[in-house]
């Protein structure tokens, strides 16, 4: 009976998230009182602490607890990777995404697009574009394909800007040297 009850409370929390955080918190408290290692409840606490409460350290703790409780609960990997990239912890995010890649049922398009976003954030635009091309090979719906096209467009714009800025910087440097 408790497995059903903990799951019911988790679903109540999931349904209320992010619109009613008080209800989310209460339902998660009940779910965790039945099972302190409920991966979904721990994951949702991580999301709430990261996105709504701006408490990334606590979110990291909840995501790690969720992964210890169930290392195949995929939503934790996706959310935790976003947190790590936003905190510029690229090495750990890469390891996390590499680990997630081998979990049965993983959305490979999503993993590759997260890796591309990581590369983009680290200003490695060429790598990001290659990852998005690979993601297209795993893509199974038009919505995801459109998303990947939009990501590619944005990165190409940044790449062109980066080239232009390098060229302008080089030109300014050459002018400074010629005036010396």
N, C-alpha and C positions, 0 to 999 in steps of 0.2 A: 504494500500500500504506500510506503514512503517514497518509492521510486516514482510512482504516479503523482504523488503530492508535490515532490520537489520539482518535477517536470512542469506541473500545472503552475506553480509559482514562477518558475523561470519563464514560461510562456506569457504569463501576465506581465512580467517585467519587460519582456521583449516587445509586447504589444504596446505598452505605455511609453517605451523609449523612443525618442528623447523628449516627448511632449510633457510628460508628467513625472519629473524626476523624484518627487516624494513617493509616488506610487511605485516607481521602479525600485527605489532604495528599500522600501518596505517589503516588496515581493522578493527581492534578492536576499534580503535578510532571512525571510522564511525558507526560501529554497536552500540556502546554505546552512540553516539550522537542521535541516533534514540530511544534508550531505555537504560537508565542508569542502569536498573536492569536486563539486559540480562544475565541469569545465565551462559550460555555457554561462552560468551565473558569474563565475570569476572573469570570464572574457567580457561580459557586459559591464561589470564593475570597472574593468580596465578602460573600456570605451567611455563610460561616464566620467571617470576621473581625468581622462585625457581631453576629451572633446568639450565637456560641459563644465568641469571644475578647474580646468587648466592646472592639473596636478600630475605632470608626466612621470615623476618618480614613483608615485603610488600606482599609476597605470602600468608601468613596467613590472612592478611587483605582482599585480593581479594577472597580467598576461603570462608571466613566467609561472605563476601558480597554476593557471589554466593549462599550460602546456605540460606541466608535471602531472596534472590530474588526467589529462587525455592528450597525448602527443599526436593524435590524428584529427583533432577538432580544428578544421581548416580556418574558420573565421578568425581565430586567434592569430594565426600566422599572417593573414592579410592585414589585420589592424595593427599588430605589433610592428610589422615591417614599415607601415606608414609612419608610426611614431618614431622609429629609429632613423628613417630618412629625414624626417623633419628636424630631428636633433643632430643631424649630420654624422650619425654613427653608421657610416656606409659599410664598413667591414662586417659589423655584426648583422646588419640588415641583409647583406649578401649571403652570409652563412645561413641565416634564417630562411631566406627564400630558396637556397640550394637544398636545405633539409626538406622544405615543404614540397619541392618538385617531385620527390619520390613517394609521397603519400597518395594512396589510391583515391581517385576521385578529384584530385586537385585540378583547379581551373588553370591549365598551363598558359592560356592567353593572359589571364590575370597576373600570374607570376612573372611572365615575360614583360608585361606592361609596367609592373612595379619595378622590375630591374631596369627598364628603360627610363622610368622616372628618376630612379636613383642615379643613373648615369647622367641624365640631363641636369639634375641638381648639382652634380659634381662637375658640370661643364664639359662632360665627355659626350658631345653631341653625335659624333660619328658612331660611337658604341651604342648610344640610345637608338639611333635610326636602324642599326643592324638588329637590335633586339626587337624593335617594333615589326620589322620585316619577318622575323622568326615567329612573332606572336600571330601574325596574319595567317601563317601556315596552320596554326592550331585553332584558329577562329571558327566558330560554328554558327554565328548569327550575324545578321546585318547590323544590329545595334552595336555590337562589339567592333565590327569592321569600321563603322563610321567613327567610333571613338578613337580607334587606332589611326585612322586618316587624320582626324583633328590633332592628335598628339604629334603626328609626323609633320603636319603643317606648322604647328607652333615651334617645333624643334628646328625645322628648316629656316624659319624666320630668325630664330636666335643664332643659328649657325651663320647665316648671312650677315647678321649684325656683328657677330664676333669677328668675322673676316674683315668687315669694313672698319671696325674699330682698330684692329691690328694694323691695317694699311694706313689709317690716319695717324696712329701712334708712330709708326715707322717714318712716315713723311715728316711729322713734327720733329722727330729725333734727328732726321737727316738735316732739316732746316736749322736746328739748334747747332749742330756740328759745323755746318757751313758758315755760320755767323761767328763762330769762335775763332 
